[in-house]
Amino acid sequence: MRDPLAIDDDPAPLADVIAGGLTRVTERFDRQLASDLPAVATLVAHIERYRGKMLRPTLVLACGLAAHPEAASARGPEEFGALLHDGHIAVAAVCEMVHMATLVHDDVLDEADTRRRGWTVNHLSGNEAAVMLGDYLIASAFHLCSTLPTTEAAEEVGRASVTMCAGELLQLSHRQDLALGERTYFDIVARKTGDLIRASCRLGARQSGASDAVADRLGRFGLNLGIAFQIQDDLLDLTGRESVLGKPVGKDLEKGKLTLPVIHHLAHADAGTRARTLARLRAAGESESSRGLPDVLESLRATGSIEASVRRAAALVEDARAQLADLPDSPPRRRLHAMADAVIRRNV
Amino acid sequence: MRDPLAIDDDPAPLADVIAGGLTRVTERFDRQLASDLPAVATLVAHIERYRGKMLRPTLVLACGLAAHPEAASARGPEEFGALLHDGHIAVAAVCEMVHMATLVHDDVLDEADTRRRGWTVNHLSGNEAAVMLGDYLIASAFHLCSTLPTTEAAEEVGRASVTMCAGELLQLSHRQDLALGERTYFDIVARKTGDLIRASCRLGARQSGASDAVADRLGRFGLNLGIAFQIQDDLLDLTGRESVLGKPVGKDLEKGKLTLPVIHHLAHADAGTRARTLARLRAAGESESSRGLPDVLESLRATGSIEASVRRAAALVEDARAQLADLPDSPPRRRLHAMADAVIRRNV
């Protein structure tokens, strides 16, 4: 499968550096999760299939390069490669591990059977093993984080993880809430998805010795990018193709999760249309089925709600890009710029 | 309810110091979990009911006092109280938070409805909220840990948490395994219960500036104590009274978990008795019922398996106490000595 976040005009030397860095991240990831217990090793081997876009590790590395004092003067893959040290790799592995833990637990919450074209852990080994495997991933992430020389990364990852769980609990408390407003939606998404991506970017920069001010800017880049990423995920759950995504569509409707296009639609439709959509959403939630998806989608298109959400994500990407303005021009900065766009152009 | 770990001959000044320390731990615990989100705050408020023996925080404080260079010369509650600083309190809150997270997730795994005379989170708010609340607790524990000046506590708690999850996964892989041997049983218990108690004792000592050698000894004290504690838990699930325990008995049989008395029995019964017990265990596991408990209990008594397990726990307590031999005599050392015994004498 072609990398959905691949960038066509990526300068070849940098692409190699990031790819090389990601290989080191994967090795660090696997080494940290290795276990002498076959019961653990089997489950860990299974979740290697979950590895997808590696968005968070890629951002750790790219922000680490872009915020590095030598980013503008480095030439060629070797000079760029030398800017990434073990701290970047460890932080990148930690962020991916925390993310994987949420995937494993999300699948339990969503009773999902498939992810990335494979069976989920809960489907194969039961909810109990999936809950514990998620815990094993979180604990391993924090353990790895605490082997760094200072507590900075552990504190940031700890804070982001707390925020993420709070976001999940907030979302859970609004399941089947057909009155969910935009403000709460964005609060949920910023916490649930945005904050760990913010932390990934921030920590990548800090590992390169960037000042707090520069790291905060990259953090804001990540937060906006993360929210845009989630909107794109929401859009793909409505408009994506199952054969391309590798997982079923319409799950949000089925689970009673209102996403941005639906919220926009309910706020802009006339009373009659609104009542019809609400009835369809209730039916989807009650029967836990996404059969009504084509009808809902048609209604969303009629109020321009798909396009409005696409524009909203694009505006967030613009805001993210604006955070890069003060960084010196460099191949990694250009890479971040292009990645921001790829996040909302992907179809998987 | 009388504190099941209370010690009759506890010198009054020290009891006050520990009680005062635990109050600070509880405040730190609550402050760390506080959330501006009502959805989170409600769930957090509920698990305050889970607070039970506070074994781990008590051990952090008692080991912190016993390993303190001034333990032998301190007199009166004020002098002892001055030996406990914010680091002890934070570490104690962290250990309790990790433990609470496992309780919340264990209840999901066990489909338990009641704990400590109240409903479980999964029963009240669903498995989804319980999974996320457990994650929130783990993340909060690591976040608090990372606010300490060095990474030592975070690393130790991280390692212990990984070990604990691996132990849970090992146990899970042996559910309904009627051939489970003593060796694997002890491996499970040491990982699942012993290691966090080991870490609690070790870190309590380190917060008092104790050497690694002294901290390791107290760690070994904790590990043995933790294993003995789990054996007592296993015994109470067989011989305890529901009205005293505040939760159902016979859950281990029902869930197909072989515990020490059953393993001893199967290893020592004659072929006919063994076959009868196996049939009963299979029936209990398949019907997920503990109706066969009285029969199983009678068989266990016939092979002296209850008594053998009691002796085994007592031997572990003796080994734990032996680790205290090199510490100077002091009220906190005497408290640890007495606590070791209380762990296996409790009926709740």
Interface residues (C-beta under 8 A of the other chain):
Chain A: S35 L37 P38 A39 V40 L43 A101 H105 V108 L109 N127 E128 A129 V131 M132 L133 G134 D135 Y136 I138 A139 S140 F142 H143 L144 C145 S146 T147 L148 P149 T150 T151 A154 E155 V157 G158 R159 S161 V162 M164 C165 A166 E168 L169 L170 L172 S173
Chain B: S35 L37 P38 A39 V40 L43 A101 H105 V108 L109 N127 E128 A129 V131 M132 L133 G134 D135 Y136 I138 A139 S140 F142 H143 L144 C145 S146 T147 L148 P149 T150 T151 A154 E155 V157 G158 R159 S161 V162 M164 C165 A166 E168 L169 L170 L172 S173
